[in-house]
Amino acid sequence: MARRILDGPHIVLEEIGAPYERQLVNLAQGEHKSDAYLKINPHGKVPALAVDGMVLTENVAILTYLARRFPEKRLLPDGIVEEARCLSTMAWFASAVHTTFAHVIRPERFATDSAAHVNLKETARDIFWDNCKEINRLLDGKSWIMGAHYTVCDPYAFFFYDLGTRIKLPMHELAAYVAFSTRMLERPAVCKVRALEEDILKGSNAWHGQYYAQPRRA
Ligand SMILES: N[C@@H](CCC(=O)N[C@@H](CS)C(=O)NCC(=O)O)C(=O)O
């Protein structure tokens, strides 16, 4: 199975269609912990986005920045309350859902006693499954997380669908999430990112992420 990462910022960069560069960060080889990468993101995490001589880290900040930088693409909801609800959902994705997934794949980071790892992994897998069911409920009767309007929340929600399939959760049971995932896969930006990812990996199974850069504004 290819270890592609369909990260939200990559999809949103393609949705926007403005020029950007991307650089592979080989997580399997620990490139994200190298001195060079730690200068980019001291947290040693992907993704990161360089803009105007600065580096933005954290999915929530990168996605919000991109939506605000290209307002004509309408990637945030209209209205400050709806916008805050969108940010609230993304904050929950980052603080709860993403960190729960990290416990599934990296239990050794969260307990030094190896005897605890199997339990930690299984417990986190159950919590992640509950998170996926909650996302499914969020999508019930809607095309996109925020309703009829596609926003930066959607590629982020799609990322977790992909992670759920990787750890072999029965994602097919989540009807609204499956329909949403199908809609995402039909978007030209998502097709493009999937093709780029396949090209980057060239058959390799290495876990990787990416560091992006947008050209400086004149
Ligand atoms: N809170 C961060 C989390 C980023 C994150 O955990 N990225 C993962 C890849 S999806 C990573 O860098 N993993 C490498 C590691 O933790 O060693 C964000 O939202 O950007």
PDBQT file of the ligand as one rigid body, heavy atoms in Angstrom, charges set to zero:
ROOT
HETATM    1  N1  LIG A 301      -0.771  19.687  14.566  1.00  0.00    +0.000 N 
HETATM    2  C1  LIG A 301      -0.004  19.444  13.369  1.00  0.00    +0.000 C 
HETATM    3  C2  LIG A 301       0.147  17.938  13.216  1.00  0.00    +0.000 C 
HETATM    4  C3  LIG A 301       0.941  17.577  12.016  1.00  0.00    +0.000 C 
HETATM    5  C4  LIG A 301       1.328  16.108  12.034  1.00  0.00    +0.000 C 
HETATM    6  O1  LIG A 301       1.189  15.376  13.013  1.00  0.00    +0.000 OA
HETATM    7  N2  LIG A 301       1.864  15.672  10.898  1.00  0.00    +0.000 N 
HETATM    8  C5  LIG A 301       2.334  14.319  10.793  1.00  0.00    +0.000 C 
HETATM    9  C6  LIG A 301       2.075  13.775   9.399  1.00  0.00    +0.000 C 
HETATM   10  S1  LIG A 301       0.386  13.685   9.048  1.00  0.00    +0.000 SA
HETATM   11  C7  LIG A 301       3.819  14.285  11.036  1.00  0.00    +0.000 C 
HETATM   12  O2  LIG A 301       4.512  15.263  10.768  1.00  0.00    +0.000 OA
HETATM   13  N3  LIG A 301       4.307  13.157  11.514  1.00  0.00    +0.000 N 
HETATM   14  C8  LIG A 301       5.686  12.942  11.744  1.00  0.00    +0.000 C 
HETATM   15  C9  LIG A 301       5.991  12.688  13.181  1.00  0.00    +0.000 C 
HETATM   16  O3  LIG A 301       5.154  12.983  14.047  1.00  0.00    +0.000 OA
HETATM   17  O4  LIG A 301       7.091  12.185  13.448  1.00  0.00    +0.000 OA
HETATM   18  C10 LIG A 301      -0.701  20.053  12.152  1.00  0.00    +0.000 C 
HETATM   19  O5  LIG A 301      -1.928  20.148  12.159  1.00  0.00    +0.000 OA
HETATM   20  O6  LIG A 301      -0.036  20.463  11.183  1.00  0.00    +0.000 OA
ENDROOT
TORSDOF 0
